[in-house]
Amino acid sequence: MQMIYNSPVYCVMEIAGFDGEPRGVEILDKLARRETYLEGELAESFRSGVQKIVSGSPSVEALDGFISQYEGLMQQPLAFH
């Protein structure tokens, strides 16, 4: 698991399989205290969208705005240990 983005609102972690290849993406909404896990085509679509933003002039607002499109999928409550 590797953190790839961290803002005051969101944290995004890349989850790798045993072979080291990216397997999925976990997105945490810190304010709503919810999370979701994306894999397969949905994870690839997320990565592609982030890559487009990063290739331009990335800002926290642009990245957070993009990530907010996935809020509807964030149904799992966060549990801090």
N, C-alpha and C positions, 0 to 999 in steps of 0.2 A: 504494500500500500504506500503510495507516494502522494503527498499533498501537492497539487499543481496550481491551486488558486486559493487565496484567503483574503477576504474583505471583511468589513464590519458586519455585513449581512450574510454572506455565503462562504462556504468552504467546499472545495471540490477535490476529491481524491481519485487517483487512477489506481485501479485494482488490477494486478497482474496475475496471470495463471502460473502454474508451477514451471512452465517453460520460459517465463519472463515476458511473454507477449501480453499486451494489454487485453484484459478480459472485460472490464466494465468500468463504470464511473459512478461514484457515490457523491451525491449533492446534498449538502446540509444547509438548511435555512436556520441561521442562528436566532433570528428574532421570533419566528413562528415555532421554533424548536421541533422542526419536522425534517425528514430526510427521504430520499428516494435512491434507488439503485438502478442504473441503466446498463443494459448489455445488448449485444447484437447490433442490429441496424439502428436502433435508437441511440445507442452509445456512439456509433460511428457518425450519425447525424449531428449529435452534440459536439463531438470533436471537430467535425468539419466547420460548424458554425463558429466555434471558438477560434479556429485557425484563421478564418476570414477576418475576424475582428483583430486578432493579434498581428496579422500581416499589414494592417493599416496603421492607424494611430490609436492604439488601444488606451482606454481609460477605464477606471474602476466603474464609472457610470455606464459605459458601453457594455462591459462584461456583465455587470450586475443586471442590466436591462435584458440582455440575452438570456441569462440564467433564469430570470423571473418568468420566462415563458414556460418553464418546467414546474412552476409552483403547484399546478393542479395535480401533478404526479406525487408530490411530497405529502404522503399520508401517514408515514411511519413516524411515531413520536420519537424524539431523541432521548436517549438515556445516557447521562454522563456518569462515569465510574471513577 
